[in-house]
Every structure is written in C-alpha cells, then in structure tokens.
Amino acid sequence: MKLKLSIIKSQCYILTLTIFFYILFPLIFLLFFLIHLVRRSVSFLKLIFRPDLGKILTPQSSFLAVDNPYVGTPKWNLCIWVIYEGDIDIENIVETFYRQVVLREAKNGTLAYPELQQYFSQWLGFLFWKSEDNFSMRAHSRHYESNNNSTINDLDTIIKNLTWAPFKEKTSPWEFLWIRNYRPRYLDGVDSIAPKTVKIFRVHHGLGDGVANIKLLLEHLCNVSLKTTAKPRFEKRNGFGTFARVLKAPVVAPYQFIKMLVEAKDSNDWHPRSESELVRPFNNAFSDRINLDFIRSIKQRHGVSYNAVVMTAITGGIRRIMLQQGKAVPEVINAGLPIPLPGHPGTMTNHWTSAFIQLPVGMKDSFQRLAKIEENLRILKGSYAPAFNHVVVSTCGAVFSGLIKKLNKNDFSTTTISNFPGPTFKRECVIGEKIYEMLDINFAAGNGTTRSGLSFNMVSFGDGVRIITEANRCILPDDAAVQDLNRAIVDELNLLAKTNPILEVPTEGLPILANT
C-alpha cells in the first residue's frame, strides 16, 4: 500500500512540474531567445573590438569549459592512455602528431583542429577561443616526473593525480605525457616482464568529447580505422512512424525528461549530501582485462544487450560492497550515462547527450537484476528524454558563463557509467613510417560539477575491456577498497555465466591482449 501511495505521489509531482513547464514555457523561451540574441551580437562585436579572439565556443563545449582548467582541481579533465610494447620512438610520435593532426587541413584549406592551438578566453560573459602566443609541441609534450613519491609502475596513482591536475594558463588544455620503462604490475603481478612505454593524452573535456579524442589518437595519429567501432543505434521507423514520433515529441518529451530527473534523485548512504563532501582526487583502481567474448557469451545466453551485462555486473558489485560495509542498500541507485550522438562532425568538439538509468541494487537475484536492467535500457532507447536533454544542454550552454555554472550541476545520480566501444583490430599501428605494437587503451575522467562520487569508465580495445573505477573517499576509503569493488564486479560476471560451468572469466593471469 505504501509503495502504491509513493508511486501515485511521484506521478502527481511529475505531472505538476510538467504543467508548470508548459505554463512557463513562453517566458522561458523568451528569456533564452533574448540571451541567444545577445550571444550572436557579442560574437559579431568581437570582430570589431576583439579581433584577437577566435570563434565563440559551441554551446555544448561552453557547458563544460566554464570549469576553469587552469586553477585548482578541474572537474572535467580526461586522461586517455595507450600502452606500447618496448621502448618506442617518442620524438617520431610527437612529430607525426604535429604534422598529421595539429597542422591537418580541412577541405577549405583552414586548420581542421585550430582548437589544439587555442585556449578558453572570456569576453562580455561568453567564452571564445584565443590562439596561444607562441605555440610549441614541446610545451604540450613532456616526460612524466613524479611529485608524490610514486614510481613509474604506479600507473593508477599517476592517472589519479593527472586526472585532477590543472593546465598551464594561456595554453590549449591538452598535453602528452610519456612513461618509459613501465612494468605493468597490475596485469599479472610479474616484475620481470619486458618494459613498456605509456603515452598519456591529457585533455580538458571542453576541448572535445571522447569520440573526437579517440579519433585524433587512433585514426589520425595511428592510421587505425574506426569503421569496426560500434555506432549508436536507433530504432528504425517507416515514414509514418517517424512523422507520428515527431508529432508526439512536444507533448511527450518534456514529461519524459522531467520524469527521468525526478526518478533519478538519489538518497542513499553512498550519495553525498553536498558536493563539498567530495575530496579530489578520487581513489581509483584498474580491473583485470576482461575478454569480450566472455561478456558476449553471457549476452547471447540470456538474450540481452552487452550494456545490460556490464551494468548488471556493476550493480551486483555495488550491492556486495554496500552490504560488506553494513550500509543500507536502497531499492535503486541511479547512474548517469553519457551518450554519443550519431553524425559526429569529426571536428574537435562536443557532440553528445546524457541520460539516467536505474540500477536495481535492491534486487537480491542477479538474473532478475539482469532482466530489469535490460528492460530499463529498452525503455530508455525509446524515450524522448535523451534527445530533449540534448536540447536543454545546447540551450543552457549558449547563455552567460556565470549562468551556465549555476545550471551545470548533477545533484541526482550516485554514479556515472561511461562505456565506449573501441576498435577491434590487430595490435600493430603505423605512426609516421614506423610500426608499433599497441597493447592497451583506457581512459579516466573527472566527475564534473556533481554530487556523484563514483564512476566507471570503459573503452573496449581488440578483444578485451578494462574497468577504470574512481570513487571518492567518502564512499570507498582507499584504492584497495576500490579494487575490492572491481573484484566484486568480476565475481558478478562469473555468477551470470554460471549456467555454463565450463566458462570462466579470463582475467587473472590473462595476457594484456589475448591472441585472436
């Protein structure tokens, strides 16, 4: 009875907010329309009064770039790292990147990626690109030097600190860092294996999204085709179905968007009461490399999606650790999901939307959790909420920077899950005229302006994937506790595969990339 009353109360609240949205929509539309006119006017006036400024940032990039990348602990940094076999020719890679990426020309003869030589500069309340005074690749490429007693083999600790480190002022917020003679202890615990070289590409999210950065590093630099990478899929409809969906959008989209936000509001022992409780940098840990065929076997056995398998394992892992901590396990925990949009322009920009999905941590049975998450993903796939959220972010990102800071907050979800499909190809890549062996690709990300203190980052590569888990100390006290969560996630994968006792998850002792 209490559950029914709670559902009725929630639906009344959602309907009330939706009605208020429609009542206030003319005023909201007028306000944002006037601000957009001001934005266009300022963009024109800079041609006269500030010719030193470049283009105004796109709304989506502005939405992230208001996080100052040059002071304190920026919240929207990305770290993407590639591990190569042996001691590679760093100068060759740096020179090739400069020639093939930084100086790359578009069809009209202008630079394809001018942002790589520009930084954020504010004028009259809006963010513009401004060129560095004396751009140099040497200023954006350096060998990693430890300032916290970590060794070159402590890659997890290095990534932890770099993810939250500021950039040098008045420079484009990106850099390459190099680690030589790296012995990846987290792979199989053997110290005598041949040393590797690690290339870390550190960049602020305001410069570009994950798709743009992966394209730079793999397709343009390494001549690796991304055609094998999975693309966002949307339900195909005939002409009438598309027309009917467009007609319903003005009525249904605001309701579904508001419903998603209301239901995503978490309150549990792992959800900080305020952002001030989050201490940066977060604790982190890398999971063992998990074979993709193993995940696909679970997917096929249960007739669900790849994402459902991964999210179910994460959900089960969270439940296990909360119980071990003696925490009250809620019925659901919400996860924020960044979603790449189709038709990425291929430039250095942000082209994405996001949504929330409920993880049923309160369910005791793993297979019931799998079925429920698959259902939630199916509903989300047909929802207008992600598309409407893209409109909201694009609208809010076009206003004054000070106002964006007020709007760019996620006080809803407890965690975020970023799961990007990478290329499936042989390990060799060609940079310049030299061939290198790529062993692994991963990424870590800042959590943004949010009360979310837990995140899971994944990018598949070849035939495997590794989970990079980041957790604030108010949730998991140290890196060892984060690694315990990773092990619990792998245990959940084993449990989901238990219907076939022959299959075991190949993680411990697995080569960095299994033979194909």
VOGU-3710 file (C-alpha; in Angstrom, 3 decimals, decimal comma):
1> mklklsiiks> 0,000/0,000/0,000  2,834/2,394/0,917  4,552/1,625/-2,391  1,391/2,441/-4,361  0,951/5,719/-2,486  4,591/6,588/-3,169  4,125/5,904/-6,905  0,937/7,996/-7,029  2,656/10,844/-5,148  5,628/10,735/-7,536
11> qcyiltltif> 3,399/10,763/-10,630  1,413/13,735/-9,296  4,677/15,597/-8,686  5,924/14,822/-12,204  2,638/15,919/-13,788  2,624/19,133/-11,729  6,149/20,019/-12,847  5,243/19,230/-16,469  2,202/21,502/-16,306  4,339/24,282/-14,819
21> fyilfplifl> 6,829/23,790/-17,648  4,145/24,377/-20,271  2,749/27,383/-18,379  6,188/28,969/-18,033  7,464/27,885/-21,451  6,649/31,178/-23,249  8,574/33,140/-20,596  11,479/30,641/-20,605  11,606/30,684/-24,397  11,628/34,494/-24,499
31> lfflihlvrr> 14,394/34,729/-21,878  16,701/32,269/-23,628  15,873/33,730/-27,041  16,992/37,187/-25,856  20,195/35,743/-24,391  20,892/33,954/-27,669  20,460/37,275/-29,490  22,976/38,839/-27,108  25,319/35,913/-27,783  25,122/36,496/-31,538
41> svsflklifr> 25,629/40,219/-31,068  28,713/39,689/-28,894  30,082/37,216/-31,447  29,713/39,917/-34,113  31,115/42,739/-31,961  34,308/40,807/-31,236  35,174/41,137/-34,938  35,422/44,889/-34,352  36,633/45,229/-30,772  38,455/41,913/-30,168
51> pdlgkiltpq> 39,894/40,667/-33,470  42,426/38,676/-31,421  39,646/36,277/-30,418  38,647/33,262/-32,475  35,223/31,672/-32,752  32,815/31,562/-29,857  32,659/28,123/-28,202  29,759/25,914/-29,183  27,026/25,685/-26,516  27,944/22,097/-25,585
61> ssflavdnpy> 31,637/22,913/-25,268  30,828/26,054/-23,256  28,737/23,900/-20,923  31,945/22,083/-19,923  34,571/24,777/-20,457  33,153/27,025/-17,705  35,041/24,662/-15,420  38,338/26,566/-15,232  41,040/24,098/-16,412  43,873/26,314/-15,170
71> vgtpkwnlci> 43,137/26,596/-11,447  42,830/24,112/-8,565  41,398/20,699/-9,419  39,480/20,923/-12,721  36,409/18,696/-12,717  36,172/17,917/-16,445  39,623/16,545/-17,326  40,065/13,392/-19,388  43,082/11,073/-19,362  43,398/8,618/-22,251
81> wviyegdidi> 46,410/6,345/-22,209  47,897/3,858/-24,636  50,464/1,212/-23,673  53,048/0,253/-26,301  55,394/-2,696/-26,371  59,062/-1,845/-25,754  60,859/1,483/-25,770  59,301/3,450/-28,636  60,480/6,485/-30,599  58,694/9,299/-28,753
91> enivetfyrq> 60,060/12,052/-30,983  58,584/10,313/-34,013  55,129/10,182/-32,436  55,236/13,825/-31,327  56,385/14,989/-34,744  53,770/12,847/-36,504  51,011/14,192/-34,270  52,090/17,751/-35,037  52,208/17,109/-38,763  49,130/14,876/-39,177
101> vvlreakngt> 46,836/16,324/-36,513  47,810/19,816/-35,340  48,586/21,048/-38,882  45,851/18,960/-40,515  43,841/20,991/-43,040  40,126/20,884/-43,670  38,672/20,830/-47,191  38,511/24,637/-47,275  42,230/24,938/-46,538  41,890/26,095/-42,922
111> laypelqqyf> 43,147/24,122/-39,927  40,932/21,158/-39,139  41,708/21,386/-35,417  42,603/25,011/-34,592  41,448/24,413/-31,000  44,641/22,431/-30,359  46,494/25,745/-30,525  43,853/27,778/-28,670  42,617/28,246/-25,114  39,407/29,471/-23,456
121> sqwlgflfwk> 39,095/33,242/-23,079  36,051/35,035/-21,682  34,739/38,307/-23,106  31,460/40,041/-22,223  30,256/36,952/-20,385  30,900/34,397/-23,150  33,760/32,012/-23,887  35,817/32,384/-27,053  38,829/30,595/-28,475  42,091/32,531/-28,393
131> sednfsmrah> 45,344/31,444/-30,045  48,444/30,785/-27,978  51,126/33,463/-28,379  53,871/31,001/-29,298  52,520/27,510/-29,825  55,089/24,751/-29,416  54,679/20,992/-29,324  57,399/20,885/-26,684  55,133/22,865/-24,369  52,499/20,140/-24,806
141> srhyesnnns> 54,707/17,051/-24,548  56,820/16,008/-21,565  58,166/13,008/-19,718  56,269/12,255/-16,544  58,077/13,277/-13,389  56,698/12,108/-10,067  55,974/14,711/-7,416  54,385/12,354/-4,910  56,881/9,505/-4,479  55,019/7,255/-6,929
151> tindldtiik> 57,115/5,074/-9,200  56,638/4,757/-12,932  54,945/1,405/-12,302  52,192/3,018/-10,225  50,142/3,942/-13,291  46,890/4,003/-11,311  48,347/6,575/-8,895  49,777/8,620/-11,764  46,428/8,672/-13,581  44,655/9,572/-10,347
161> nltwapfkek> 46,716/12,730/-9,912  46,821/13,748/-13,583  43,044/13,492/-13,947  42,588/16,309/-11,447  45,658/18,439/-12,251  45,364/21,939/-13,795  46,887/23,013/-17,089  49,320/25,849/-17,726  47,492/29,151/-18,185  47,016/30,623/-21,668
171> tspweflwir> 47,720/27,307/-23,362  45,374/24,922/-25,081  44,295/22,498/-22,303  45,887/19,289/-23,555  49,250/17,547/-23,306  51,106/14,307/-23,959  52,948/12,686/-21,065  55,379/9,802/-21,509  56,382/6,999/-19,159  59,326/4,852/-20,230
181> nyrpryldgv> 60,447/1,505/-18,802  56,966/0,880/-17,449  56,344/-2,563/-15,969  52,574/-3,039/-15,582  52,322/-4,733/-12,204  48,527/-4,691/-12,325  48,448/-7,060/-15,300  49,842/-10,260/-13,864  51,994/-9,278/-10,897  55,244/-10,332/-12,600
191> dsiapktvki> 58,028/-7,754/-12,364  60,365/-9,437/-14,858  58,243/-8,827/-17,946  59,679/-6,609/-20,679  59,235/-2,866/-20,063  56,567/-0,903/-21,914  56,042/2,729/-22,901  52,924/4,609/-21,818  51,514/7,538/-23,783  49,037/9,618/-21,763
201> frvhhglgdg> 46,881/12,131/-23,604  45,502/14,530/-21,009  42,825/16,941/-22,208  40,035/19,093/-20,833  36,550/17,945/-21,841  35,675/21,454/-23,021  38,097/20,936/-25,895  36,352/17,840/-27,234  34,418/14,695/-26,334  35,613/11,093/-26,172
211> vanikllleh> 34,753/10,389/-29,810  36,798/13,390/-31,007  39,799/12,464/-28,858  39,805/8,782/-29,804  39,605/9,809/-33,472  42,700/12,004/-33,050  44,724/9,331/-31,287  43,766/6,282/-33,322  42,588/7,302/-36,766  44,709/10,386/-37,476
221> lcnvslktta> 47,833/9,534/-35,472  47,974/5,733/-35,661  46,220/5,205/-39,017  43,779/2,833/-37,334  40,354/2,603/-38,938  37,422/3,162/-36,604  34,964/1,536/-39,016  34,866/-1,545/-36,813  33,757/0,553/-33,844  30,116/0,110/-32,874
231> kprfekrngf> 27,962/3,162/-33,597  24,906/4,443/-31,681  21,841/2,545/-32,850  18,355/3,957/-33,003  15,117/2,180/-33,730  14,296/2,232/-37,416  10,836/3,538/-38,336  8,933/3,968/-41,561  7,873/7,389/-42,770  4,587/7,367/-40,861
241> gtfarvlkap> 6,271/6,159/-37,677  8,827/8,972/-37,846  6,092/11,533/-38,540  4,000/10,262/-35,609  7,002/10,406/-33,271  7,734/13,997/-34,286  4,110/14,965/-33,643  4,189/13,421/-30,153  7,512/14,981/-29,170  6,238/18,402/-27,948
251> vvapyqfikm> 3,798/16,693/-25,603  5,698/13,611/-24,509  9,339/14,793/-24,446  9,072/17,338/-21,575  7,093/14,852/-19,470  9,606/12,036/-20,013  12,541/14,372/-19,336  11,041/15,646/-16,072  10,061/12,101/-15,090  13,660/10,955/-15,660
261> lveakdsndw> 15,034/13,766/-13,468  12,549/13,198/-10,647  13,151/9,447/-10,571  16,939/9,956/-10,778  17,057/11,871/-7,487  19,072/9,569/-5,214  19,183/9,453/-1,448  21,384/6,720/-0,024  24,499/6,116/2,075  26,756/6,461/-0,995
271> hprseselvr> 25,207/9,719/-2,213  26,975/12,761/-0,668  24,693/15,360/0,868  26,599/18,135/-0,895  29,404/18,485/-3,424  31,626/19,922/-0,672  31,914/16,411/0,774  33,762/15,239/-2,343  37,529/15,381/-1,910  39,594/15,339/-5,094
281> pfnnafsdri> 41,496/13,461/-6,423  39,282/10,376/-6,167  40,592/6,950/-5,225  40,864/4,626/-8,209  41,728/1,120/-9,385  42,016/-0,761/-12,673  40,207/-4,050/-13,075  41,810/-7,045/-14,756  41,328/-7,121/-18,507  38,080/-8,940/-19,307
291> nldfirsikq> 37,698/-10,866/-22,542  34,886/-9,503/-24,716  33,890/-12,962/-25,933  33,158/-13,883/-22,336  30,786/-10,916/-21,965  29,205/-11,708/-25,327  28,628/-15,315/-24,258  26,598/-14,055/-21,282  24,761/-11,652/-23,564  23,816/-14,390/-26,025
301> rhgvsynavv> 22,927/-16,924/-23,348  20,387/-14,624/-21,721  19,214/-12,800/-24,837  20,162/-9,348/-23,553  22,427/-6,494/-24,661  26,145/-6,065/-23,987  25,445/-2,946/-21,901  22,913/-4,829/-19,791  25,535/-7,443/-18,875  28,124/-4,820/-17,903
311> mtaitggirr> 25,655/-2,716/-15,909  24,284/-5,763/-14,123  27,790/-6,746/-13,044  28,406/-3,203/-11,779  25,065/-3,222/-9,956  25,862/-6,521/-8,276  29,325/-5,307/-7,323  27,892/-2,170/-5,704  25,375/-4,247/-3,771  28,067/-6,622/-2,476
321> imlqqgkavp> 30,328/-3,821/-1,221  27,470/-1,875/0,379  26,455/-5,000/2,275  30,063/-5,605/3,342  30,192/-2,039/4,646  26,974/-2,529/6,570  25,235/0,173/4,533  21,516/0,260/3,900  21,035/-0,976/0,340  18,433/1,182/-1,454
331> evinaglpip> 15,892/-0,157/-3,909  17,683/1,541/-6,797  20,796/3,609/-7,453  20,820/5,908/-10,462  23,644/6,098/-12,978  24,345/8,969/-15,341  25,122/7,829/-18,879  26,942/9,965/-21,474  25,553/9,031/-24,887  27,430/9,786/-28,146
341> lpghpgtmtn> 25,118/11,253/-30,761  25,111/9,939/-34,333  26,637/12,069/-37,044  29,637/13,358/-35,108  31,085/16,254/-37,181  34,599/14,843/-36,848  35,976/18,115/-35,508  37,409/18,878/-32,085  34,065/19,499/-30,410  31,470/18,029/-28,056
351> hwtsafiqlp> 28,604/16,120/-29,664  26,761/14,114/-27,039  23,762/13,884/-24,780  23,170/12,109/-21,477  20,501/10,278/-19,539  19,928/8,498/-16,240  19,161/4,830/-15,721  18,116/2,996/-12,575  20,308/0,161/-11,284  18,185/-2,218/-9,160
361> vgmkdsfqrl> 20,695/-2,821/-6,356  17,828/-3,783/-4,037  17,084/-6,960/-6,003  18,767/-9,991/-4,451  18,809/-12,198/-7,556  21,452/-11,410/-10,190  19,371/-12,725/-13,072  16,364/-10,654/-12,051  18,656/-7,638/-11,983  19,847/-8,501/-15,494
371> akieenlril> 16,268/-8,704/-16,790  15,306/-5,433/-15,100  18,305/-3,511/-16,453  17,647/-4,850/-19,956  14,069/-3,581/-19,602  15,293/-0,179/-18,363  17,684/0,096/-21,331  14,891/-0,802/-23,753  12,633/1,894/-22,269  15,451/4,439/-22,380
381> kgsyapafnh> 16,162/3,595/-26,020  12,582/4,525/-26,954  12,441/7,570/-24,679  12,463/11,194/-25,794  14,407/12,165/-22,653  17,987/11,890/-24,067  17,095/13,932/-27,164  15,294/16,533/-25,047  18,285/16,683/-22,708  20,486/17,460/-25,720
391> vvvstcgavf> 18,216/20,419/-26,489  18,359/21,559/-22,843  22,182/21,374/-22,666  22,573/23,118/-26,036  20,217/25,870/-24,877  21,766/26,327/-21,437  25,288/26,181/-22,866  24,585/29,230/-25,016  23,911/31,599/-22,111  26,317/33,670/-19,990
401> sglikklnkn> 29,185/31,705/-18,450  28,189/32,699/-14,928  24,677/31,367/-15,505  25,995/28,135/-17,040  27,875/27,440/-13,781  24,556/27,595/-11,930  22,829/25,296/-14,412  25,628/22,766/-14,948  25,086/20,603/-11,883  24,154/16,969/-11,384
411> dfstttisnf> 22,768/16,502/-7,898  20,765/13,470/-8,988  22,691/10,248/-9,579  25,049/8,404/-7,248  27,274/7,110/-10,027  28,179/7,541/-13,687  28,971/4,850/-16,247  30,918/5,660/-19,426  31,155/2,657/-21,722  32,598/3,413/-25,166
421> pgptfkrecv> 33,115/0,834/-27,914  36,628/0,845/-29,322  38,149/-0,712/-32,427  38,626/-4,425/-32,954  41,882/-4,770/-34,886  45,326/-6,320/-34,703  47,795/-4,721/-32,318  50,131/-3,147/-34,875  49,726/0,521/-35,764  51,682/2,765/-38,125
431> igekiyemld> 52,881/6,156/-36,875  54,894/8,080/-39,413  56,824/5,327/-41,143  57,313/3,159/-38,059  55,280/0,223/-36,791  54,405/-0,044/-33,106  52,568/-2,654/-31,092  49,655/-1,267/-29,106  48,762/-3,322/-26,048  46,015/-1,478/-24,224
441> infaagngtt> 43,850/1,676/-24,325  41,912/3,074/-21,356  40,589/6,356/-20,008  39,678/8,105/-16,771  37,536/11,205/-16,330  36,739/13,889/-13,822  33,230/13,651/-12,380  32,177/17,196/-13,317  30,123/19,510/-11,133  28,138/16,867/-9,359
451> rsglsfnmvs> 27,320/15,039/-6,159  28,236/11,777/-7,849  31,237/10,281/-6,071  31,562/7,048/-8,048  32,282/6,424/-11,724  33,086/3,538/-14,048  34,975/4,182/-17,301  35,473/1,647/-20,078  36,660/1,608/-23,680  36,943/-1,732/-25,432
461> fgdgvriite> 40,059/-2,496/-27,433  40,804/-5,546/-29,532  39,220/-8,461/-27,734  39,139/-7,072/-24,196  37,960/-4,320/-21,889  39,162/-3,000/-18,553  37,046/-1,158/-15,976  38,621/2,018/-14,566  36,774/2,705/-11,329  37,003/6,008/-9,469
471> anrcilpdda> 35,452/6,586/-6,033  35,541/9,401/-3,550  36,960/8,578/-0,132  33,573/9,249/1,479  32,353/6,147/-0,421  35,439/3,923/-0,587  38,275/4,978/1,760  41,292/3,980/-0,361  42,448/2,427/-3,639  42,380/-1,073/-2,148
481> avqdlnraiv> 38,671/-0,680/-1,398  38,063/0,414/-5,000  39,888/-2,693/-6,205  37,614/-4,783/-3,981  34,671/-3,294/-5,862  36,274/-4,257/-9,185  36,722/-7,836/-7,961  33,096/-7,920/-6,852  32,057/-6,839/-10,363  34,106/-9,665/-11,902
491> delnllaktn> 32,534/-12,097/-9,417  29,121/-10,971/-10,668  30,163/-11,717/-14,241  31,169/-15,216/-13,155  27,799/-15,617/-11,485  25,935/-14,558/-14,624  27,895/-17,190/-16,565  27,320/-19,993/-14,078  24,718/-21,684/-16,300  27,706/-22,956/-18,269
501> pilevptegl> 30,257/-24,321/-15,768  32,925/-24,692/-18,478  33,221/-20,929/-18,967  35,337/-18,967/-16,539  36,083/-15,265/-16,806  39,658/-14,993/-18,158  41,063/-12,142/-16,076  43,772/-13,173/-13,586  46,932/-14,010/-15,491  45,389/-13,079/-18,840
511> pilant> 47,885/-11,596/-21,337  47,371/-7,894/-21,895  45,672/-8,741/-25,177  44,617/-12,295/-25,885  45,618/-13,825/-29,206  42,999/-13,520/-31,897
//
